Structures are given as C-alpha cells and as structure tokens.
Amino acid sequence: MDFATVFTTFNLNEAELACSRLEAAGFHPVVVNEYAVGVFGGGANAISPVSIQVPEAEAADAKEFLEAP
C-alpha cells in the first residue's frame, strides 16, 4: 500500500493533534519521523520534520479535512 503525506511540521504536538483528528474522522494516518523530532526537541533543533501520511486513496479527502476551518 502506498502512502501520501498530508501534513508536515517540526512540532510534535501539532502532528499528534492532526493525527488524532484524522483518526477520529475515520482516516488511517501514520506518523513518520516522530522520534527524530521528539529526541531533538523540535523547532530549530529538529533534523527533519514529522509528517502525517495516509493511504493514497484517502490523501485528497484528508488534506481537505485538515484544511477546513
């Protein structure tokens, strides 16, 4: 199964919130690089951003969901 990135941030709390919102809405998110951000403290110390990915079939709807007010 192929996945697509729908959200990227250096803030682990922000990523966890986005992931929780997606799960509650019935999507199947996966958090990528959460440990790298957590270990290095995020922000300017992070070596790579944390990303939220969903199966490609859900990507368009998940992005729209996250961008909705």
All heavy atoms as TSV, in Angstrom:
chain	resi	resn	atom	element	x	y	z
A	1	MET	N	N	0.851	-1.174	0.000
A	1	MET	CA	C	0.000	0.000	0.000
A	1	MET	C	C	0.895	1.234	0.000
A	1	MET	O	O	1.834	1.335	0.768
A	1	MET	CB	C	-0.888	-0.014	1.244
A	1	MET	CG	C	-1.816	1.164	1.333
A	1	MET	SD	S	-2.856	1.253	2.821
A	1	MET	CE	C	-3.678	-0.307	2.810
A	2	ASP	N	N	0.583	2.163	-0.865
A	2	ASP	CA	C	1.342	3.407	-0.951
A	2	ASP	C	C	0.680	4.474	-0.097
A	2	ASP	O	O	-0.545	4.546	-0.008
A	2	ASP	CB	C	1.422	3.888	-2.396
A	2	ASP	CG	C	2.285	2.977	-3.246
A	2	ASP	OD1	O	3.252	2.407	-2.715
A	2	ASP	OD2	O	1.992	2.829	-4.442
A	3	PHE	N	N	1.524	5.311	0.513
A	3	PHE	CA	C	1.046	6.383	1.380
A	3	PHE	C	C	1.430	7.729	0.811
A	3	PHE	O	O	2.407	7.850	0.081
A	3	PHE	CB	C	1.636	6.226	2.785
A	3	PHE	CG	C	1.025	5.108	3.573
A	3	PHE	CD1	C	1.426	3.799	3.375
A	3	PHE	CD2	C	0.023	5.360	4.495
A	3	PHE	CE1	C	0.853	2.757	4.089
A	3	PHE	CE2	C	-0.552	4.333	5.216
A	3	PHE	CZ	C	-0.132	3.021	5.011
A	4	ALA	N	N	0.665	8.751	1.164
A	4	ALA	CA	C	0.925	10.120	0.735
A	4	ALA	C	C	0.950	11.029	1.960
A	4	ALA	O	O	0.163	10.854	2.886
A	4	ALA	CB	C	-0.149	10.598	-0.233
A	5	THR	N	N	1.863	11.992	1.955
A	5	THR	CA	C	1.977	12.941	3.051
A	5	THR	C	C	0.882	13.996	2.939
A	5	THR	O	O	0.700	14.593	1.879
A	5	THR	CB	C	3.360	13.616	3.041
A	5	THR	OG1	O	4.354	12.599	3.185
A	5	THR	CG2	C	3.494	14.640	4.164
A	6	VAL	N	N	0.161	14.211	4.044
A	6	VAL	CA	C	-0.913	15.202	4.048
A	6	VAL	C	C	-0.643	16.340	5.032
A	6	VAL	O	O	-1.360	17.337	5.027
A	6	VAL	CB	C	-2.285	14.566	4.350
A	6	VAL	CG1	C	-2.674	13.600	3.237
A	6	VAL	CG2	C	-2.300	13.865	5.693
A	7	PHE	N	N	0.393	16.184	5.866
A	7	PHE	CA	C	0.686	17.217	6.869
A	7	PHE	C	C	2.140	17.085	7.290
A	7	PHE	O	O	2.624	15.965	7.493
A	7	PHE	CB	C	-0.230	17.036	8.082
A	7	PHE	CG	C	-0.120	18.116	9.120
A	7	PHE	CD1	C	-0.748	19.337	8.940
A	7	PHE	CD2	C	0.607	17.917	10.277
A	7	PHE	CE1	C	-0.656	20.341	9.894
A	7	PHE	CE2	C	0.703	18.903	11.237
A	7	PHE	CZ	C	0.076	20.114	11.039
A	8	THR	N	N	2.843	18.203	7.422
A	8	THR	CA	C	4.241	18.213	7.833
A	8	THR	C	C	4.473	19.355	8.805
A	8	THR	O	O	3.980	20.464	8.592
A	8	THR	CB	C	5.163	18.398	6.608
A	8	THR	OG1	O	4.884	17.357	5.669
A	8	THR	CG2	C	6.625	18.321	6.998
A	9	THR	N	N	5.239	19.085	9.870
A	9	THR	CA	C	5.541	20.106	10.868
A	9	THR	C	C	6.792	19.714	11.646
A	9	THR	O	O	7.196	18.549	11.631
A	9	THR	CB	C	4.360	20.291	11.842
A	9	THR	OG1	O	4.664	21.342	12.760
A	9	THR	CG2	C	4.071	19.027	12.617
A	10	PHE	N	N	7.403	20.662	12.325
A	10	PHE	CA	C	8.508	20.378	13.238
A	10	PHE	C	C	8.006	20.291	14.676
A	10	PHE	O	O	8.779	20.043	15.586
A	10	PHE	CB	C	9.589	21.465	13.134
A	10	PHE	CG	C	10.446	21.315	11.907
A	10	PHE	CD1	C	10.194	22.074	10.784
A	10	PHE	CD2	C	11.490	20.417	11.879
A	10	PHE	CE1	C	10.969	21.940	9.652
A	10	PHE	CE2	C	12.274	20.268	10.754
A	10	PHE	CZ	C	12.020	21.035	9.632
A	11	ASN	N	N	6.715	20.501	14.879
A	11	ASN	CA	C	6.117	20.491	16.212
A	11	ASN	C	C	5.397	19.159	16.431
A	11	ASN	O	O	4.378	18.881	15.795
A	11	ASN	CB	C	5.140	21.667	16.331
A	11	ASN	CG	C	4.540	21.791	17.703
A	11	ASN	OD1	O	4.125	20.813	18.305
A	11	ASN	ND2	N	4.476	23.023	18.194
A	12	LEU	N	N	5.911	18.343	17.344
A	12	LEU	CA	C	5.350	17.022	17.581
A	12	LEU	C	C	3.922	17.096	18.112
A	12	LEU	O	O	3.069	16.299	17.715
A	12	LEU	CB	C	6.237	16.239	18.555
A	12	LEU	CG	C	5.864	14.780	18.800
A	12	LEU	CD1	C	5.798	14.002	17.502
A	12	LEU	CD2	C	6.859	14.146	19.748
A	13	ASN	N	N	3.624	18.061	18.968
A	13	ASN	CA	C	2.256	18.205	19.486
A	13	ASN	C	C	1.271	18.514	18.369
A	13	ASN	O	O	0.152	17.993	18.347
A	13	ASN	CB	C	2.192	19.292	20.556
A	13	ASN	CG	C	2.936	18.923	21.804
A	13	ASN	OD1	O	3.042	17.744	22.140
A	13	ASN	ND2	N	3.477	19.916	22.488
A	14	GLU	N	N	1.676	19.364	17.464
A	14	GLU	CA	C	0.828	19.721	16.327
A	14	GLU	C	C	0.576	18.487	15.445
A	14	GLU	O	O	-0.544	18.259	14.970
A	14	GLU	CB	C	1.528	20.821	15.512
A	14	GLU	CG	C	0.678	21.550	14.540
A	14	GLU	CD	C	1.439	22.719	13.937
A	14	GLU	OE1	O	1.418	23.806	14.537
A	14	GLU	OE2	O	2.056	22.518	12.877
A	15	ALA	N	N	1.597	17.681	15.243
A	15	ALA	CA	C	1.460	16.463	14.443
A	15	ALA	C	C	0.530	15.464	15.121
A	15	ALA	O	O	-0.315	14.846	14.467
A	15	ALA	CB	C	2.827	15.830	14.206
A	16	GLU	N	N	0.664	15.305	16.426
A	16	GLU	CA	C	-0.195	14.379	17.156
A	16	GLU	C	C	-1.652	14.826	17.116
A	16	GLU	O	O	-2.559	14.001	17.005
A	16	GLU	CB	C	0.290	14.225	18.595
A	16	GLU	CG	C	1.594	13.466	18.691
A	16	GLU	CD	C	2.155	13.414	20.100
A	16	GLU	OE1	O	1.650	14.119	20.997
A	16	GLU	OE2	O	3.128	12.662	20.294
A	17	LEU	N	N	-1.880	16.126	17.190
A	17	LEU	CA	C	-3.242	16.649	17.096
A	17	LEU	C	C	-3.835	16.362	15.717
A	17	LEU	O	O	-4.972	15.903	15.595
A	17	LEU	CB	C	-3.266	18.148	17.389
A	17	LEU	CG	C	-4.625	18.832	17.257
A	17	LEU	CD1	C	-5.627	18.231	18.239
A	17	LEU	CD2	C	-4.482	20.322	17.485
A	18	ALA	N	N	-3.062	16.609	14.665
A	18	ALA	CA	C	-3.540	16.346	13.309
A	18	ALA	C	C	-3.837	14.860	13.124
A	18	ALA	O	O	-4.858	14.483	12.533
A	18	ALA	CB	C	-2.514	16.816	12.282
A	19	CYS	N	N	-2.969	14.015	13.649
A	19	CYS	CA	C	-3.170	12.570	13.550
A	19	CYS	C	C	-4.445	12.151	14.279
A	19	CYS	O	O	-5.244	11.369	13.748
A	19	CYS	CB	C	-1.955	11.845	14.120
A	19	CYS	SG	S	-2.007	10.060	13.888
A	20	SER	N	N	-4.658	12.676	15.462
A	20	SER	CA	C	-5.862	12.351	16.236
A	20	SER	C	C	-7.123	12.799	15.520
A	20	SER	O	O	-8.135	12.081	15.502
A	20	SER	CB	C	-5.797	12.998	17.618
A	20	SER	OG	O	-4.763	12.434	18.371
A	21	ARG	N	N	-7.082	13.993	14.940
A	21	ARG	CA	C	-8.241	14.491	14.195
A	21	ARG	C	C	-8.570	13.580	13.021
A	21	ARG	O	O	-9.732	13.275	12.756
A	21	ARG	CB	C	-7.979	15.912	13.692
A	21	ARG	CG	C	-7.963	16.961	14.781
A	21	ARG	CD	C	-7.764	18.367	14.223
A	21	ARG	NE	N	-8.840	18.709	13.293
A	21	ARG	CZ	C	-8.659	19.431	12.187
A	21	ARG	NH1	N	-7.478	19.910	11.876
A	21	ARG	NH2	N	-9.676	19.704	11.402
A	22	LEU	N	N	-7.522	13.152	12.304
A	22	LEU	CA	C	-7.736	12.274	11.159
A	22	LEU	C	C	-8.310	10.925	11.594
A	22	LEU	O	O	-9.237	10.414	10.967
A	22	LEU	CB	C	-6.426	12.074	10.388
A	22	LEU	CG	C	-5.947	13.272	9.570
A	22	LEU	CD1	C	-4.522	13.063	9.092
A	22	LEU	CD2	C	-6.878	13.527	8.397
A	23	GLU	N	N	-7.764	10.366	12.662
A	23	GLU	CA	C	-8.273	9.088	13.161
A	23	GLU	C	C	-9.739	9.200	13.567
A	23	GLU	O	O	-10.551	8.321	13.252
A	23	GLU	CB	C	-7.441	8.607	14.344
A	23	GLU	CG	C	-6.086	8.076	13.956
A	23	GLU	CD	C	-5.233	7.701	15.148
A	23	GLU	OE1	O	-5.483	8.190	16.280
A	23	GLU	OE2	O	-4.297	6.914	14.950
A	24	ALA	N	N	-10.082	10.272	14.261
A	24	ALA	CA	C	-11.461	10.475	14.712
A	24	ALA	C	C	-12.425	10.611	13.531
A	24	ALA	O	O	-13.604	10.285	13.646
A	24	ALA	CB	C	-11.553	11.701	15.616
A	25	ALA	N	N	-11.912	11.093	12.395
A	25	ALA	CA	C	-12.749	11.273	11.209
A	25	ALA	C	C	-12.786	10.022	10.328
A	25	ALA	O	O	-13.386	10.037	9.253
A	25	ALA	CB	C	-12.246	12.469	10.405
A	26	GLY	N	N	-12.117	8.950	10.762
A	26	GLY	CA	C	-12.179	7.705	10.017
A	26	GLY	C	C	-11.049	7.457	9.038
A	26	GLY	O	O	-11.083	6.491	8.281
A	27	PHE	N	N	-10.045	8.329	9.030
A	27	PHE	CA	C	-8.881	8.124	8.161
A	27	PHE	C	C	-7.911	7.165	8.854
A	27	PHE	O	O	-8.082	6.832	10.027
A	27	PHE	CB	C	-8.192	9.462	7.864
A	27	PHE	CG	C	-9.039	10.400	7.048
A	27	PHE	CD1	C	-9.758	11.416	7.665
A	27	PHE	CD2	C	-9.134	10.272	5.671
A	27	PHE	CE1	C	-10.542	12.290	6.933
A	27	PHE	CE2	C	-9.924	11.136	4.922
A	27	PHE	CZ	C	-10.622	12.150	5.556
A	28	HIS	N	N	-6.878	6.757	8.136
A	28	HIS	CA	C	-5.896	5.807	8.661
A	28	HIS	C	C	-4.494	6.417	8.598
A	28	HIS	O	O	-3.658	6.008	7.783
A	28	HIS	CB	C	-5.966	4.502	7.861
A	28	HIS	CG	C	-7.316	3.881	7.908
A	28	HIS	ND1	N	-8.289	4.147	6.968
A	28	HIS	CD2	C	-7.878	3.046	8.814
A	28	HIS	CE1	C	-9.384	3.484	7.281
A	28	HIS	NE2	N	-9.160	2.805	8.397
A	29	PRO	N	N	-4.207	7.395	9.469
A	29	PRO	CA	C	-2.922	8.102	9.424
A	29	PRO	C	C	-1.777	7.307	10.037
A	29	PRO	O	O	-1.971	6.449	10.907
A	29	PRO	CB	C	-3.200	9.364	10.245
A	29	PRO	CG	C	-4.223	8.929	11.230
A	29	PRO	CD	C	-5.093	7.946	10.495
A	30	VAL	N	N	-0.578	7.629	9.560
A	30	VAL	CA	C	0.668	7.082	10.085
A	30	VAL	C	C	1.583	8.266	10.344
A	30	VAL	O	O	1.719	9.155	9.505
A	30	VAL	CB	C	1.323	6.127	9.060
A	30	VAL	CG1	C	2.658	5.627	9.561
A	30	VAL	CG2	C	0.402	4.973	8.739
A	31	VAL	N	N	2.225	8.285	11.514
A	31	VAL	CA	C	3.164	9.353	11.853
A	31	VAL	C	C	4.562	8.915	11.436
A	31	VAL	O	O	5.002	7.824	11.777
A	31	VAL	CB	C	3.130	9.680	13.361
A	31	VAL	CG1	C	4.084	10.806	13.689
A	31	VAL	CG2	C	1.717	10.029	13.797
A	32	VAL	N	N	5.264	9.777	10.706
A	32	VAL	CA	C	6.611	9.478	10.220
A	32	VAL	C	C	7.601	10.452	10.854
A	32	VAL	O	O	7.358	11.660	10.879
A	32	VAL	CB	C	6.667	9.602	8.680
A	32	VAL	CG1	C	8.060	9.295	8.154
A	32	VAL	CG2	C	5.637	8.691	8.041
A	33	ASN	N	N	8.714	9.961	11.378
A	33	ASN	CA	C	9.800	10.742	11.991
A	33	ASN	C	C	9.445	11.331	13.343
A	33	ASN	O	O	10.098	12.268	13.797
A	33	ASN	CB	C	10.285	11.868	11.076
A	33	ASN	CG	C	11.056	11.370	9.893
A	33	ASN	OD1	O	11.618	10.284	9.920
A	33	ASN	ND2	N	11.093	12.157	8.847
A	34	GLU	N	N	8.454	10.801	14.027
A	34	GLU	CA	C	8.082	11.383	15.315
A	34	GLU	C	C	9.202	11.265	16.344
A	34	GLU	O	O	9.358	12.131	17.186
A	34	GLU	CB	C	6.802	10.759	15.849
A	34	GLU	CG	C	6.912	9.307	16.242
A	34	GLU	CD	C	5.596	8.738	16.716
A	34	GLU	OE1	O	4.963	9.339	17.605
A	34	GLU	OE2	O	5.200	7.711	16.172
A	35	TYR	N	N	10.001	10.229	16.270
A	35	TYR	CA	C	11.068	10.058	17.256
A	35	TYR	C	C	12.216	11.031	17.023
A	35	TYR	O	O	12.809	11.529	17.966
A	35	TYR	CB	C	11.559	8.612	17.274
A	35	TYR	CG	C	10.467	7.674	17.713
A	35	TYR	CD1	C	9.876	6.798	16.821
A	35	TYR	CD2	C	9.982	7.714	19.015
A	35	TYR	CE1	C	8.850	5.964	17.218
A	35	TYR	CE2	C	8.946	6.886	19.415
A	35	TYR	CZ	C	8.391	6.009	18.516
A	35	TYR	OH	O	7.365	5.198	18.911
A	36	ALA	N	N	12.515	11.334	15.771
A	36	ALA	CA	C	13.579	12.292	15.469
A	36	ALA	C	C	13.235	13.669	16.017
A	36	ALA	O	O	14.069	14.349	16.603
A	36	ALA	CB	C	13.826	12.368	13.966
A	37	VAL	N	N	11.991	14.071	15.873
A	37	VAL	CA	C	11.570	15.376	16.384
A	37	VAL	C	C	11.540	15.349	17.908
A	37	VAL	O	O	11.993	16.279	18.565
A	37	VAL	CB	C	10.187	15.770	15.818
A	37	VAL	CG1	C	9.659	17.014	16.490
A	37	VAL	CG2	C	10.294	16.002	14.323
A	38	GLY	N	N	11.028	14.271	18.495
A	38	GLY	CA	C	10.942	14.172	19.947
A	38	GLY	C	C	12.299	14.160	20.616
A	38	GLY	O	O	12.525	14.831	21.621
A	39	VAL	N	N	13.250	13.439	20.060
A	39	VAL	CA	C	14.586	13.322	20.651
A	39	VAL	C	C	15.328	14.645	20.573
A	39	VAL	O	O	16.001	15.053	21.514
A	39	VAL	CB	C	15.396	12.210	19.944
A	39	VAL	CG1	C	16.855	12.266	20.329
A	39	VAL	CG2	C	14.809	10.855	20.271
A	40	PHE	N	N	15.212	15.344	19.451
A	40	PHE	CA	C	15.964	16.575	19.263
A	40	PHE	C	C	15.186	17.827	19.658
A	40	PHE	O	O	15.653	18.932	19.479
A	40	PHE	CB	C	16.459	16.674	17.820
A	40	PHE	CG	C	17.469	15.622	17.492
A	40	PHE	CD1	C	17.115	14.510	16.756
A	40	PHE	CD2	C	18.762	15.725	17.954
A	40	PHE	CE1	C	18.031	13.516	16.474
A	40	PHE	CE2	C	19.692	14.747	17.683
A	40	PHE	CZ	C	19.331	13.630	16.943
A	41	GLY	N	N	13.990	17.664	20.188
A	41	GLY	CA	C	13.260	18.793	20.745
A	41	GLY	C	C	12.439	19.601	19.770
A	41	GLY	O	O	11.793	20.560	20.145
A	42	GLY	N	N	12.427	19.267	18.504
A	42	GLY	CA	C	11.628	20.001	17.534
A	42	GLY	C	C	12.185	21.382	17.261
A	42	GLY	O	O	13.268	21.747	17.704
A	43	GLY	N	N	11.449	22.160	16.524
A	43	GLY	CA	C	11.860	23.520	16.188
A	43	GLY	C	C	13.210	23.556	15.495
A	43	GLY	O	O	13.492	22.751	14.626
A	44	ALA	N	N	14.069	24.473	15.898
A	44	ALA	CA	C	15.368	24.650	15.262
A	44	ALA	C	C	16.289	23.466	15.506
A	44	ALA	O	O	17.240	23.249	14.759
A	44	ALA	CB	C	16.020	25.931	15.775
A	45	ASN	N	N	16.027	22.668	16.537
A	45	ASN	CA	C	16.873	21.527	16.847
A	45	ASN	C	C	16.537	20.286	16.028
A	45	ASN	O	O	17.312	19.345	15.990
A	45	ASN	CB	C	16.754	21.157	18.334
A	45	ASN	CG	C	17.246	22.271	19.231
A	45	ASN	OD1	O	18.160	22.987	18.879
A	45	ASN	ND2	N	16.626	22.412	20.378
A	46	ALA	N	N	15.378	20.244	15.425
A	46	ALA	CA	C	14.941	19.060	14.689
A	46	ALA	C	C	15.767	18.884	13.425
A	46	ALA	O	O	16.127	19.846	12.762
A	46	ALA	CB	C	13.467	19.175	14.336
A	47	ILE	N	N	16.083	17.637	13.131
A	47	ILE	CA	C	16.867	17.362	11.922
A	47	ILE	C	C	15.977	17.079	10.721
A	47	ILE	O	O	16.413	17.182	9.595
A	47	ILE	CB	C	17.850	16.190	12.146
A	47	ILE	CG1	C	17.112	14.943	12.598
A	47	ILE	CG2	C	18.920	16.598	13.128
A	47	ILE	CD1	C	17.969	13.704	12.694
A	48	SER	N	N	14.738	16.708	10.971
A	48	SER	CA	C	13.784	16.503	9.888
A	48	SER	C	C	12.376	16.684	10.455
A	48	SER	O	O	12.147	16.442	11.633
A	48	SER	CB	C	13.943	15.119	9.265
A	48	SER	OG	O	13.715	14.116	10.216
A	49	PRO	N	N	11.445	17.094	9.619
A	49	PRO	CA	C	10.080	17.314	10.109
A	49	PRO	C	C	9.349	16.002	10.358
A	49	PRO	O	O	9.697	14.959	9.810
A	49	PRO	CB	C	9.428	18.096	8.979
A	49	PRO	CG	C	10.169	17.687	7.760
A	49	PRO	CD	C	11.581	17.443	8.207
A	50	VAL	N	N	8.343	16.071	11.189
A	50	VAL	CA	C	7.448	14.937	11.380
A	50	VAL	C	C	6.320	15.087	10.365
A	50	VAL	O	O	5.856	16.198	10.109
A	50	VAL	CB	C	6.930	14.854	12.834
A	50	VAL	CG1	C	6.137	16.057	13.212
A	50	VAL	CG2	C	6.125	13.615	13.061
A	51	SER	N	N	5.936	13.976	9.752
A	51	SER	CA	C	4.903	14.009	8.716
A	51	SER	C	C	3.764	13.077	9.083
A	51	SER	O	O	3.966	12.069	9.759
A	51	SER	CB	C	5.484	13.563	7.369
A	51	SER	OG	O	6.522	14.410	6.967
A	52	ILE	N	N	2.595	13.414	8.607
A	52	ILE	CA	C	1.436	12.544	8.727
A	52	ILE	C	C	1.136	12.037	7.322
A	52	ILE	O	O	0.994	12.827	6.384
A	52	ILE	CB	C	0.198	13.286	9.277
A	52	ILE	CG1	C	0.503	13.974	10.606
A	52	ILE	CG2	C	-0.985	12.333	9.389
A	52	ILE	CD1	C	0.868	13.046	11.730
A	53	GLN	N	N	1.044	10.722	7.198
A	53	GLN	CA	C	0.735	10.120	5.915
A	53	GLN	C	C	-0.528	9.278	6.043
A	53	GLN	O	O	-0.824	8.749	7.115
A	53	GLN	CB	C	1.891	9.233	5.434
A	53	GLN	CG	C	3.153	10.009	5.162
A	53	GLN	CD	C	4.267	9.123	4.623
A	53	GLN	OE1	O	4.197	7.903	4.668
A	53	GLN	NE2	N	5.301	9.768	4.100
A	54	VAL	N	N	-1.249	9.187	4.950
A	54	VAL	CA	C	-2.445	8.339	4.861
A	54	VAL	C	C	-2.336	7.528	3.572
A	54	VAL	O	O	-1.567	7.891	2.678
A	54	VAL	CB	C	-3.751	9.166	4.867
A	54	VAL	CG1	C	-3.930	9.923	6.167
A	54	VAL	CG2	C	-3.805	10.108	3.689
A	55	PRO	N	N	-3.105	6.448	3.450
A	55	PRO	CA	C	-3.126	5.731	2.172
A	55	PRO	C	C	-3.482	6.696	1.033
A	55	PRO	O	O	-4.287	7.612	1.213
A	55	PRO	CB	C	-4.224	4.682	2.377
A	55	PRO	CG	C	-4.234	4.446	3.855
A	55	PRO	CD	C	-3.952	5.801	4.455
A	56	GLU	N	N	-2.860	6.485	-0.114
A	56	GLU	CA	C	-3.062	7.401	-1.244
A	56	GLU	C	C	-4.536	7.627	-1.577
A	56	GLU	O	O	-4.925	8.728	-1.944
A	56	GLU	CB	C	-2.327	6.897	-2.478
A	56	GLU	CG	C	-0.849	7.177	-2.440
A	56	GLU	CD	C	-0.149	6.819	-3.738
A	56	GLU	OE1	O	-0.727	6.093	-4.583
A	56	GLU	OE2	O	0.989	7.275	-3.904
A	57	ALA	N	N	-5.347	6.610	-1.418
A	57	ALA	CA	C	-6.770	6.737	-1.737
A	57	ALA	C	C	-7.480	7.736	-0.824
A	57	ALA	O	O	-8.520	8.289	-1.189
A	57	ALA	CB	C	-7.462	5.374	-1.650
A	58	GLU	N	N	-6.928	7.991	0.359
A	58	GLU	CA	C	-7.528	8.917	1.327
A	58	GLU	C	C	-6.894	10.306	1.291
A	58	GLU	O	O	-7.375	11.222	1.953
A	58	GLU	CB	C	-7.370	8.363	2.747
A	58	GLU	CG	C	-8.033	7.041	2.994
A	58	GLU	CD	C	-7.789	6.514	4.392
A	58	GLU	OE1	O	-7.067	7.160	5.188
A	58	GLU	OE2	O	-8.317	5.436	4.705
A	59	ALA	N	N	-5.812	10.474	0.552
A	59	ALA	CA	C	-4.998	11.690	0.643
A	59	ALA	C	C	-5.764	12.969	0.333
A	59	ALA	O	O	-5.696	13.938	1.097
A	59	ALA	CB	C	-3.777	11.576	-0.261
A	60	ALA	N	N	-6.478	13.015	-0.758
A	60	ALA	CA	C	-7.182	14.248	-1.142
A	60	ALA	C	C	-8.214	14.633	-0.090
A	60	ALA	O	O	-8.291	15.802	0.323
A	60	ALA	CB	C	-7.840	14.089	-2.507
A	61	ASP	N	N	-8.985	13.669	0.369
A	61	ASP	CA	C	-10.006	13.951	1.378
A	61	ASP	C	C	-9.379	14.339	2.716
A	61	ASP	O	O	-9.886	15.218	3.414
A	61	ASP	CB	C	-10.925	12.741	1.579
A	61	ASP	CG	C	-11.821	12.486	0.372
A	61	ASP	OD1	O	-12.078	13.441	-0.393
A	61	ASP	OD2	O	-12.257	11.335	0.204
A	62	ALA	N	N	-8.272	13.695	3.076
A	62	ALA	CA	C	-7.604	14.011	4.343
A	62	ALA	C	C	-7.033	15.425	4.329
A	62	ALA	O	O	-7.154	16.158	5.312
A	62	ALA	CB	C	-6.499	12.994	4.622
A	63	LYS	N	N	-6.421	15.830	3.217
A	63	LYS	CA	C	-5.900	17.196	3.104
A	63	LYS	C	C	-7.029	18.210	3.221
A	63	LYS	O	O	-6.906	19.211	3.926
A	63	LYS	CB	C	-5.175	17.393	1.771
A	63	LYS	CG	C	-3.794	16.839	1.733
A	63	LYS	CD	C	-3.136	17.150	0.410
A	63	LYS	CE	C	-1.760	16.577	0.319
A	63	LYS	NZ	N	-1.088	16.889	-0.952
A	64	GLU	N	N	-8.106	17.947	2.522
A	64	GLU	CA	C	-9.272	18.844	2.581
A	64	GLU	C	C	-9.807	18.933	4.007
A	64	GLU	O	O	-10.141	20.016	4.486
A	64	GLU	CB	C	-10.359	18.353	1.632
A	64	GLU	CG	C	-11.553	19.263	1.539
A	64	GLU	CD	C	-12.581	18.757	0.546
A	64	GLU	OE1	O	-12.233	18.028	-0.389
A	64	GLU	OE2	O	-13.772	19.112	0.734
A	65	PHE	N	N	-9.885	17.808	4.679
A	65	PHE	CA	C	-10.360	17.774	6.064
A	65	PHE	C	C	-9.466	18.618	6.974
A	65	PHE	O	O	-9.952	19.407	7.781
A	65	PHE	CB	C	-10.409	16.323	6.560
A	65	PHE	CG	C	-10.772	16.202	8.009
A	65	PHE	CD1	C	-12.085	16.321	8.431
A	65	PHE	CD2	C	-9.798	15.989	8.972
A	65	PHE	CE1	C	-12.427	16.225	9.767
A	65	PHE	CE2	C	-10.118	15.895	10.315
A	65	PHE	CZ	C	-11.435	16.015	10.720
A	66	LEU	N	N	-8.149	18.462	6.855
A	66	LEU	CA	C	-7.225	19.204	7.707
A	66	LEU	C	C	-7.231	20.712	7.417
A	66	LEU	O	O	-6.967	21.514	8.297
A	66	LEU	CB	C	-5.805	18.651	7.573
A	66	LEU	CG	C	-5.563	17.279	8.184
A	66	LEU	CD1	C	-4.161	16.790	7.830
A	66	LEU	CD2	C	-5.770	17.312	9.690
A	67	GLU	N	N	-7.499	21.087	6.180
A	67	GLU	CA	C	-7.507	22.500	5.799
A	67	GLU	C	C	-8.814	23.202	6.107
A	67	GLU	O	O	-8.885	24.431	6.099
A	67	GLU	CB	C	-7.188	22.630	4.308
A	67	GLU	CG	C	-5.763	22.225	3.983
A	67	GLU	CD	C	-5.484	22.140	2.478
A	67	GLU	OE1	O	-6.413	22.365	1.675
A	67	GLU	OE2	O	-4.337	21.838	2.124
A	68	ALA	N	N	-9.846	22.429	6.416
A	68	ALA	CA	C	-11.155	23.030	6.730
A	68	ALA	C	C	-11.097	23.762	8.070
A	68	ALA	O	O	-10.393	23.327	8.972
A	68	ALA	CB	C	-12.224	21.952	6.763
A	69	PRO	N	N	-11.809	24.885	8.174
A	69	PRO	CA	C	-11.785	25.635	9.429
A	69	PRO	C	C	-12.468	24.889	10.571
A	69	PRO	O	O	-13.234	24.016	10.429
A	69	PRO	CB	C	-12.552	26.915	9.098
A	69	PRO	CG	C	-13.292	26.654	7.842
A	69	PRO	CD	C	-12.638	25.500	7.175
